[in-house]
Amino acid sequence: MWTAANPGLGEPNEILSEARLRSGKADALRTLQIQLTGAQSQAQSTEWTAVSRDAFVLRLEALVPEIDLLIRGLDAQAAALETYSVTVDEIQGDQRLLEAQRTTADGDLYDLQWRRTDFTMQSNLFAISTADRDARREEAFEKVTARIAAIDSLWQELSTRRSAADAACVSDLGSEQVLGATAWFGSNAATRASVDDLIARVNALSATDLAVLIATDPGLLKRMLGTTPETVSERWEQLAEPARLALIAGAPALLGSLNGLPALARIAANRLNAGTRIAQIDAESATVLDSLKSVEGYFEAMAKLKELELEREYLQAAEHGLIQLYLYDRDGSRIVEMLGTPSFETRHRITYVPGTMSNMGMFYDGSVQRLSQWFVVSHPDTVAFVYKDGLFPGDSDGPLGGKIGYFGESALRTPVGIADANSAAFTERTGPILADFETGLNFDHLLADATSTAIGHSWGLANITSAEVAGAHYDSVVSLSGAWMPKDWTPSPRTTYTDFSYQDILQSAQDLGVVGDGNNPRSSEAFHAEPYYQGPKPLYSVDGNGTFTVNPSVPMDNHNLVATDDVNNREVLRDLQELIYE
């Protein structure tokens, strides 16, 4: 605490840091305010089903003006602290100057008192009288005394200025209780508190305090919710409904990717994330044409704009509730779309994992969801998840495909990315991610008791069986021309395994033993497999000389056909339906 003897006591830089801290919190709340406004707009749509619509809307309507008040309070505090920092810095500067002046004046007075000052003028031809010297000394005493008095007066003004600055700052800081009950969460006590204590305190916060906490202390939320599906599920259950709604509205990016959270909560969070990504797309699209420097650049820009527009249309449907995103991270090539709505009437849960070359664009155009959609439309008691969490083989050339390069592709006569599809190391990375996803679904009360079926097309089966190695369990595993299983995979005695395939390009490669070291569904006793289905076009043609020729497009067409709702795939669909539902 400063005193009259030291009116400049204090650290202006630390005061300025406090001002910047409040400015940062105000900026965080401005971001939250934008999110809340968007969430309120979306929640008012008739398609909103993921959380209690009325409670959500009413809460947001009350929060938006309160958050605005908090922002103004934080801005006022930041401005007050900035002014206070400048004032203290100025007082310190003036104090140093006065201290130097007082030191000089005190020295002059000391010399006068001890008669060290010589009042004889060196230019005088004659010595001055004693009376003249005394007069000059008296005059010097008066001047130095006046200087000291003036310095003391200015010093007193410093104290007055500091006192006024303190009063003004305290008044401004006390005008808004912007941190309210959340101040405790920034204390040392909070860092030592148990998770149960944190959750209890969060549940006791008002709606406004919850919004402030979420916006200004995101690290606390991660600590509170945990990272494993088990802890996320357990702690979500401990949270009161107001806290859950606040988390969805204030931290959708975090909640939209947390395994262990109920599916409906994640869908609600990702509706908000879709709106955020749309704003990013609009900003990115506006800058694409600005970078054009050549004709080649023009066509690249047009392709990029088309890609962004497809993503935007898809996300706009998600924002309006027409598409349900369980996971969405464009930069990470992560997307899981949910079809159907979990409820206490849900009896079947399907995880569909597409195969090699699957990318984000296939979700945008709807091609990869067709089979799962067919099941959900035909059976309303079914919820299906179309899964792609990260790069798949051949997606953007894949991690290994880029190492093969053009010449490797030409030599293999296969697209770059096939190496990933046949790589044990690749599935060792992807399997645990899928297993973690499945664990999260098992903690959802609306899905936990549903019969679980995993359907893998092509490489998708390798991903599913590698997830089994990592601990995932399914009641049924279906191979749609599945590629292979890991060496350390063993079938579960509690799981039914079935293969549905046409004669296709993958089956031919499996016959040569070059896929998964020969460990594939047709060679495994664990998988029940009927004879190959007959495709709409013959695999071979016979010329006039009786020579058999492979029809070039049929092997690949058959491989893709098995994972569609195409009318030519009706026999597979019929048998799949019998397997899952009868």
Residue pairs with C-beta under 8 A, 6 or more apart in sequence:
1 9
2 8
2 9
2 10
2 162
3 9
4 156
4 159
6 95
7 91
7 95
7 155
7 158
7 159
7 161
7 162
8 88
8 91
8 92
8 94
8 95
8 96
8 158
8 162
10 88
10 92
12 85
12 86
12 88
12 89
12 92
13 85
15 81
15 84
15 85
15 88
16 81
16 82
16 85
18 81
19 77
19 78
19 79
19 80
19 81
19 82
19 85
20 78
22 74
22 75
22 77
22 78
22 81
22 178
23 74
23 75
23 78
25 74
25 178
25 212
25 215
25 216
26 71
26 74
26 75
26 78
28 215
28 216
29 67
29 70
29 71
29 74
29 211
29 212
29 215
29 216
30 71
31 215
32 67
32 211
32 214
32 215
32 250
33 64
33 67
33 68
33 71
35 249
35 250
35 252
35 272
35 276
36 60
36 63
36 64
36 67
36 211
36 249
36 250
37 64
38 272
38 275
38 276
39 56
39 60
39 248
39 249
39 252
39 272
40 57
40 60
40 61
40 64
42 48
42 271
42 272
42 275
42 319
42 320
42 321
43 53
43 56
43 57
43 60
44 57
45 320
45 321
47 320
47 321
47 322
48 56
48 321
49 264
49 321
49 341
50 264
50 265
50 267
50 268
50 271
51 244
51 245
51 248
51 264
51 265
51 268
52 241
52 245
55 241
55 245
56 245
56 248
56 249
59 207
59 242
59 245
59 246
59 249
60 249
62 207
63 207
63 208
63 211
63 249
66 207
66 208
66 211
67 208
67 211
67 212
69 176
70 176
70 178
70 208
70 212
72 176
73 175
73 176
73 177
73 178
74 176
74 178
76 172
76 175
76 176
77 172
77 173
77 176
77 178
79 172
80 168
80 169
80 172
80 173
81 169
81 173
83 165
83 168
83 169
84 165
84 166
84 168
84 169
87 161
87 162
87 165
88 162
88 165
91 158
91 161
91 162
91 165
94 154
94 158
95 155
95 158
98 151
98 154
98 155
98 158
101 147
101 151
102 148
102 151
102 155
105 144
105 147
105 148
105 151
106 148
108 117
108 140
108 144
108 147
109 141
109 144
109 145
109 148
110 116
111 117
112 137
112 140
112 141
112 144
115 137
117 137
117 140
119 128
119 132
119 133
119 136
119 137
119 140
120 127
120 128
120 133
121 128
178 212
179 186
179 212
180 206
180 208
180 209
180 212
181 201
181 204
181 205
181 206
181 209
182 205
182 209
182 212
182 213
182 216
182 217
184 190
184 201
185 198
185 201
185 213
185 217
185 220
186 217
190 198
190 220
193 201
195 223
195 224
195 226
195 235
196 238
198 220
198 223
198 224
199 224
199 235
199 238
199 239
202 210
202 213
202 224
202 239
202 243
203 238
203 239
203 240
203 242
203 243
205 213
205 243
207 242
207 246
210 242
210 243
210 246
210 250
211 246
211 249
211 250
213 220
214 221
214 246
214 247
214 250
214 251
215 250
218 251
218 254
221 247
221 251
221 254
222 254
224 235
225 231
225 232
225 235
225 236
225 254
225 258
226 232
226 234
226 235
228 260
229 259
229 260
229 436
229 439
229 440
229 442
229 443
230 260
230 439
230 443
231 260
232 258
232 259
232 260
232 261
232 440
232 443
233 260
233 261
233 440
233 443
233 444
236 244
236 260
236 261
236 262
236 265
239 247
244 265
247 254
247 255
248 255
248 265
248 268
248 269
248 272
249 272
251 269
252 268
252 269
252 270
252 272
252 273
252 276
253 269
253 273
253 276
255 261
255 265
255 266
255 269
256 266
256 269
256 270
256 272
256 273
256 325
256 327
256 328
257 266
257 327
257 329
257 334
258 266
258 440
259 436
259 437
259 439
259 440
260 439
260 440
260 443
261 440
262 342
262 444
262 445
262 446
263 326
263 338
263 342
263 383
263 441
263 444
263 446
263 447
264 341
264 342
264 446
266 326
266 327
267 324
267 325
267 326
267 338
270 318
270 325
270 326
270 327
270 328
271 318
271 319
271 321
271 325
273 325
273 328
274 315
274 316
274 318
274 319
274 325
274 328
275 315
275 319
277 311
277 315
277 328
277 330
278 312
278 315
278 316
278 319
281 308
281 311
281 312
281 315
282 312
284 308
285 305
285 308
285 309
288 301
288 304
288 305
288 308
289 301
289 305
291 297
291 301
292 298
292 301
307 361
310 361
310 364
310 365
311 330
311 360
311 364
313 364
314 323
314 363
314 364
315 328
317 323
318 324
318 325
318 328
323 337
324 337
324 338
324 339
324 341
325 335
325 336
325 337
325 338
326 336
326 337
326 338
326 385
327 334
327 335
327 336
327 389
328 334
328 335
328 336
329 335
330 360
332 390
333 359
333 360
333 388
333 390
333 391
333 392
333 395
333 396
334 388
334 389
334 390
335 360
335 363
335 388
335 389
336 385
336 386
336 387
336 388
336 389
336 437
337 363
337 369
337 385
337 386
338 383
338 384
338 385
339 369
339 372
339 373
339 376
339 383
339 384
339 385
339 386
340 346
340 376
340 380
340 382
340 383
340 384
341 383
342 383
342 444
342 446
342 447
343 446
344 446
345 380
345 381
346 381
346 382
346 383
346 446
346 447
346 450
347 381
347 382
347 450
347 451
348 375
348 379
348 381
348 382
348 383
348 450
348 451
348 453
348 580
348 581
349 382
349 383
349 384
349 385
349 441
349 447
349 450
349 451
349 452
349 453
350 372
350 375
350 382
350 383
350 384
350 385
350 452
350 453
350 454
350 455
350 580
351 384
351 385
351 387
351 434
351 437
351 438
351 441
351 452
351 453
351 454
351 455
351 464
351 474
352 371
352 372
352 384
352 385
352 386
352 387
352 455
352 456
352 457
352 460
353 387
353 388
353 434
353 454
353 455
353 456
353 457
353 460
353 461
353 463
353 464
354 362
354 368
354 386
354 387
354 388
354 392
354 457
354 458
354 460
354 563
355 392
355 393
355 421
355 456
355 457
355 458
355 459
355 460
355 483
355 563
356 392
356 393
356 394
356 417
356 418
356 420
356 421
356 458
356 459
356 483
357 392
357 393
357 394
357 395
357 415
357 417
358 368
358 388
358 392
358 394
358 395
358 460
359 392
359 395
359 396
360 388
362 368
363 369
363 386
363 388
368 386
368 388
369 386
370 564
370 565
371 455
371 563
371 564
371 565
372 384
372 385
372 386
373 384
373 565
374 565
374 573
375 382
375 384
375 577
375 580
376 382
376 383
376 384
378 577
379 581
383 447
383 450
385 441
387 434
387 437
389 430
389 433
389 434
389 437
390 430
390 433
391 398
391 399
392 398
392 420
392 459
393 401
393 417
393 418
393 419
393 420
393 421
393 423
393 426
393 459
394 401
394 415
394 416
394 417
394 418
394 420
394 421
395 417
397 416
397 417
398 416
398 417
398 419
398 420
398 426
399 420
399 426
400 417
400 419
400 420
400 423
400 426
401 416
401 417
401 418
401 419
401 420
402 416
403 419
404 412
404 416
404 419
405 416
408 416
408 419
409 415
409 416
412 418
420 426
421 458
421 459
421 462
421 483
422 483
422 484
422 514
422 515
422 516
424 486
424 487
427 462
427 463
427 466
427 486
428 466
428 486
430 463
430 466
431 463
431 465
431 466
431 467
431 468
431 469
431 470
431 486
432 467
432 470
434 463
434 464
434 466
434 467
434 470
434 472
435 467
435 468
435 470
435 471
435 472
438 452
438 467
438 472
438 473
438 474
439 471
439 472
441 447
441 448
441 452
442 448
451 475
451 476
451 580
452 473
452 474
452 475
452 476
453 474
453 475
453 476
453 477
453 478
453 580
454 464
454 467
454 472
454 474
454 476
454 477
454 478
455 478
455 480
455 576
456 462
456 463
456 464
456 465
456 477
456 478
456 479
456 480
456 482
457 480
457 481
457 482
457 562
457 563
458 480
458 481
458 482
458 483
458 506
458 559
458 563
459 483
460 480
460 482
460 483
461 477
461 479
461 480
461 482
461 483
461 484
461 485
461 521
462 482
462 483
462 484
462 485
462 486
462 516
464 472
464 474
464 477
465 477
465 485
465 486
465 489
466 486
466 489
468 474
468 477
468 489
468 492
468 495
469 486
469 488
469 489
473 492
473 494
473 495
474 492
474 495
475 494
475 495
475 496
476 495
476 496
476 497
476 498
476 579
476 580
477 495
477 496
477 497
477 498
478 498
478 499
478 500
478 576
478 579
479 497
479 498
479 499
479 500
479 501
479 521
479 527
480 500
480 501
480 562
480 563
480 572
481 499
481 500
481 501
481 502
481 504
481 506
481 507
481 558
481 559
481 562
481 563
482 499
482 501
482 520
482 521
483 506
483 515
483 516
483 520
484 510
484 515
484 516
484 517
484 519
484 520
485 516
485 519
485 520
485 521
485 524
486 519
487 517
487 519
489 519
491 497
491 524
491 526
496 528
496 579
497 521
497 524
497 526
497 527
497 528
498 527
498 528
498 529
498 579
499 521
499 522
499 527
499 528
499 529
500 529
500 530
500 533
500 562
500 572
500 575
500 576
501 507
501 521
501 522
501 529
501 532
501 533
501 562
502 532
502 533
502 534
502 535
502 558
502 559
502 561
502 562
503 532
503 535
503 539
503 555
503 558
504 555
504 556
504 558
504 559
504 562
505 555
505 556
505 558
505 559
506 515
506 559
507 522
507 532
508 555
509 515
510 516
510 518
510 520
510 522
510 523
521 527
521 529
522 529
530 575
533 562
533 571
533 572
535 554
535 557
535 558
535 561
535 568
536 561
536 568
537 551
537 554
537 557
538 551
538 554
539 550
539 551
539 554
539 555
539 558
540 548
540 549
540 550
540 551
541 548
541 549
541 550
541 551
542 548
542 549
543 549
561 568
561 569
562 569
562 572
565 573
